[in-house]
Amino acid sequence: MGHEQRRKDLDGQITGLERVLQILREEENVEVLLESTLAYLQAEFDWRLIWIGLYDRQAHRLFGKGGMTPNGDLSFLKQRFALNPGDLLEQVVIQLQPVEVPDLRSSNRAGEWRKAAQTFNIQGTTLFPLRYKDRCYGVVLLGTDVSEYETESGEKTQLAIVFGALATALYQIEKDWQRQQVKHPDESLLALISQLR
């Protein structure tokens, strides 16, 4: 019976992964991509806090695009977060590597997230970059109430696959948008002029 249950669990995980990857491959709307990723994370994992932020290269900051908190208050997750030298968020953006934090509530490098972690009782935290090649498109923060929680290798692999697919989709959307701007630079000017009227 134990083997059969593990098999069903594995089949369910693979089905969920397959579903979200298909959406990430086919969808062209950023909001739908982010909502689908968030829904997948909520369905497949037991994180108490999930946050997705997109990276603005010009302003060197992250725009909170949403997530999930233990108390349902999403206002904090929609903020803009400036990246300061030495902060955990900046480290993830620059180094393009996941960072695990044993207890976010006591991390001096957590910036505004330290107070949020205290409010939400978030301890073990993992920050993942949304990266395509050498470019960062954002950061995903996953937190739990377990101190010194380490993401298991199977979970890390699943998350790396999903976040890699999301970053690839964001890259493709950016590339298509840039191509449109080059083909029709007058359109954006015409749209601006018509709005002024």
ZIKA-V274230 format. One line per field, one symbol per residue. phi: phi as a letter, one per 40 degrees, with the letter a starting at -180 (. if undefined). A space follows every 50 residues. Layout:
BEGIN
phi->???
END
This chain:
BEGIN
phi->.ccccccccccccccccccccccccbcbbdccdcccccccccccbbccbb bbbccbcccfabbcbhiabccgcbdcccccbccbdgccccdccccfbcbb bdaccbccccfcccccccccfbbcbbbbccbbfbbcbibbbbbbcccfcb cccccdcdcccccccccccccccccccccccccbccccccccccccc
END
